[in-house]
Each structure stands twice: as structure tokens, then as C-alpha cells.
Amino acid sequence: MQSRGTIIGTIVFLAIAAIAPFVPPWLVSLATVAFTNAMVVLGLIILWRTGLVPFGQALFYAVGAYAVALLGKYTPVRDVFVVIFVGAFAAGIVAYLVGFLLARYREIFFAMLSLAMSMILYGVLVKTESLGSTDGFHVEAGSFLGWRPEGPARNLALFWLVLAISAVAGLLVSRYFRSVAGSLALPARDNEIRVEFLGISVDKLIHLKLVISGVLAGIGGALGALVIQHVDPQMAYWTTSGGFVFVTILAGAGSVAAAFVGSLVFELVRTIAVDVLPGAWQLILGAVLLLTILFLPEGLGSLVGKLRRKTERVQ
């Protein structure tokens, strides 16, 4: 079943990559942003399955974005593969350090502490002139192994890059869910004491999940900085974290693919809402969130599970 899912996912990603040059540029840009944000949502799903809901994931997102921006501003490094690695590494280090504190807490305490960490970074960014203060600063355009595309070619190249990284990340996260550490998420959520009796430290397990989710958010931030070509403190603000939580609720934690579908649906709904109700687009997003909670409490990913079960019954 898993191998079939991998094959289907690969075909879908290849099909999306193939049709990208023939769709409107605005839709390519929207999908690029959506798949970039899906990296952060994947990390949230990892924590979500353990019963943890962080409201400060923007911390790692902003670290990844600012790492890319600072490299472009203060060093000659421009290669996108290098700067993305640096962004992911920087976010992973931060996640590892704050994880010593966060991994000790659960429920609302975990959520509020993660939010506090993110807001501390926001305050530092706002007050530090060398980091651009409230205005942030421009991000230098990256090169692809020495190739520097411009205009539509750059947008398409970035989309293919984001799509490729999304495919690899999705595959790795799917494999992680089937590993011992990944499969212990639900037992750790339901009965920590029983897991501890097996000789497994739940705190260390959660610490590992925090680092993985931090790295994924750092990749999302690095890609976001390259796509938008600008960073500012808003990337670390609580509303950014809230947006990622919104998408996770919309997607659900039952499927890796749902992170990408949920992110794409969110960006489409937000774009349409802004166009239809420029002064009150948040009302439409709120209505979508409310309807999701009422009629799809397990998110869009639950639809895939229902369809799969119906198919199996027919067979």
C-alpha cells in the first residue's frame, strides 16, 4: 500500500512539474508559495500526531529565512542549494537548543512556550538594525549551480526546485512515520507512562520530533526567502504561526499528501477571498476553518482515507 502511494505521489509531482510551463504565471507563483509553506506544515503534522500543537513554528521559519538573507547580504554565497542547507541547519540548531526546554512540557504549556520563543525572536528582529529592524531587507537572487535565470525563467526554476524538495521531504517524512520513532507518536500521545516502561524516553522522542519539524520549517523559510526575495520580522510573528496551524487543521495529520493539498487550497482560498472581499477576506478564511472543523474534523486527508476504504471494500 505504501509503495503504491509513493508511486502515485511521484506521478502526481512529475505531472505537476510537466504542466507548469503551460499554466498562468500567477498560478505557478501561488503553488510555489503553497508548497514552500507545506514544508512547515509537514513538521507540524509530526508534532500534531504526538498530541502537541506548537504556536511558535514561525521561530524556525524565520531563522531559515534570515539565514538565507544574511548569507546574501554579508557573504558571496549565492547558490540556492547551499543557502537552503544553511537555513535548514540553522533552524535545526535552534530547534535542538530550545527543544531541551520545550520537550519537557505538554498541552497548552508547550503551545504557549513555543509561541513565547517565536515572539522573543520577533522582538530581537524588530530592535536590531543590523537585521533590518521593522523593514527587514532584500534577499539576493540565488543561482542554480552558477546559472542565474531572470524573470519567468527564474520563477519556473524556483517552482521546480520547491517541487523537487517537497517530493523528497514528503517521501522522507512518510518513511519516518513508518519508523520506530515515528510509529511511537500515538502511543506517546495516549499513554506516556506505558512508553516509558518500554525503556523509551518520551522527552527525547519529542525532542527528536522538534528538531525534525524545525529543520522542515527552516527549509520552508529558506525557500520562502528565495521566492519572495524579502525578509522581515513578520515572519516570526504569532500570526505567521497561526497561519501554519490553520493549514494543518485544514489538511489534517492523517496524510503527508494532505499537507501539500491543504497548503494549496489555503492559498487559493485566500487569493480568491482577497479578490472578492479585499476589506474582509479574513471572514471567508474563518468560515472555511469553521466548516472544516464541523464537517471534516480530521482535515482533507481524511477524504483520502475514506476513498481508500471504499475502494478496498469494492475490491
C-alpha positions, -999 to +999 in steps of 0.1 A: +000+000+000+028+024+009+047+017-022+016+023-043+011+056-025+047+065-033+043+057-070+011+077-072+027+106-054+057+105-078+034+105-108+014+135-094+046+155-088+060+147-122+027+157-138+026+190-120+062+197-130+054+189-166+024+212-169+040+241-150+053+259-182+018+259-197-002+273-168-006+310-159+024+325-141+003+337-112-008+301-105+028+289-106+038+316-081+008+306-059+017+269-060+054+278-052+044+297-021+019+269-011+045+241-014+070+262+005+046+266+034+038+229+032+073+222+045+064+239+077+030+220+078+048+187+074+068+195+106+036+205+124+020+172+114+049+153+130+042+171+163+004+170+158+005+132+158+021+133+192-006+155+206+015+187+205+002+219+189+030+245+187+020+281+181+056+292+176+067+273+145+074+307+129+105+308+150+122+282+128+106+295+097+121+329+103+155+315+113+157+297+080+146+328+060+170+352+078+199+327+074+195+329+036+191+367+037+222+372+059+243+350+037+233+370+007+240+403+025+273+396+042+289+368+021+294+360-016+274+327-013+245+327-037+240+290-047+204+281-038+214+246-027+240+259-002+218+286+013+188+262+017+211+238+035+224+266+058+188+277+065+178+242+074+209+237+095+204+270+114+168+262+122+177+227+133+203+240+157+178+265+172+152+237+174+178+214+192+186+241+217+150+252+226+140+216+225+157+210+258+130+232+274+100+226+251+103+188+252+096+188+290+061+204+286+028+192+271-006+206+260-012+244+265+022+249+282+040+235+251+019+257+228+025+289+248+062+283+254+067+278+217+048+310+210+069+328+235+101+316+218+089+329+185+079+363+199+113+367+215+129+363+181+103+388+167+114+413+194+151+408+186+145+413+149+124+445+154+150+461+177+182+451+157+192+475+130+218+451+115+189+426+109+169+452+091+147+462+121+110+465+112+116+469+075+137+438+070+158+437+039+161+424+004+172+389-003+197+384-031+186+363-060+202+328-059+220+309-086+214+273-096+249+258-098+261+290-114+231+296-136+212+328-128+178+328-145+158+360-147+121+368-150+097+340-158+126+315-161+136+322-125+100+317-113+097+284-131+131+272-119+122+281-083+089+262-087+107+231-099+132+234-071+105+238-045+085+209-060+116+186-060+124+194-024+087+189-015+087+155-031+119+144-012+106+158+021+073+141+017+090+108+009+113+111+039+085+121+063+064+092+051+093+068+058+098+084+092+062+077+101+068+040+094+100+040+116+100+031+153+103+067+164+076+078+140+052+050+150+055+058+187+038+091+182+003+079+190+014+057+220+033+086+234+002+108+230-022+083+246-001+069+274+034+083+281+039+061+312+035+029+292+060+041+266+084+050+294+080+015+308+093+001+275+126+019+282+119+048+258+123+084+269+092+104+257+111+136+263+139+125+240+113+113+214+096+147+214+130+164+213+138+145+181+104+154+166+111+191+174+144+190+156+129+174+125+100+198+125+124+227+130+146+216+100+115+213+078+103+248+089+139+261+082+137+247+047+104+263+042+117+297+055+148+294+032+127+287+002+102+314+012+131+340+013+143+330-021+108+331-036+097+364-020+132+379-021+125+398+011+125+390+049+110+410+078+101+404+114+066+394+105+080+360+095+085+353+133+052+369+144+024+349+160+001+354+131+025+336+108+025+306+132-013+308+133-014+306+095+006+274+096-017+259+123-047+269+101-033+250+072-026+220+094-062+219+107-074+222+071-050+194+059-053+170+089-025+149+103-035+116+086-016+120+054+016+135+041+000+144+008-027+164+027+000+189+038+005+199+002-031+198-008-041+218+023-015+244+016-025+248-020-062+250-011-054+276+016-035+298-008-063+295-034-090+304-009-070+333+005-063+347-030-100+344-040-111+359-007-088+389-011-101+394-046-138+391-036-137+409-002-105+429+000-115+445+033-129+414+050-112+384+034-105+371+069-142+363+072-140+339+043-110+321+058-127+320+092-158+304+076-136+278+058-119+269+091-153+266+109-167+244+081-136+222+082-138+217+119-176+209+117-177+186+087-141+174+083-126+174+118-098+152+106-090+175+077-088+170+040-065+140+045-095+121+059-111+121+025-082+101+011-086+075+038-124+073+032-118+069-005-092+042+001-115+022+024-144+024-001-120+011-029-109-018-007-145-028+001-154-027-036-123-049-044 
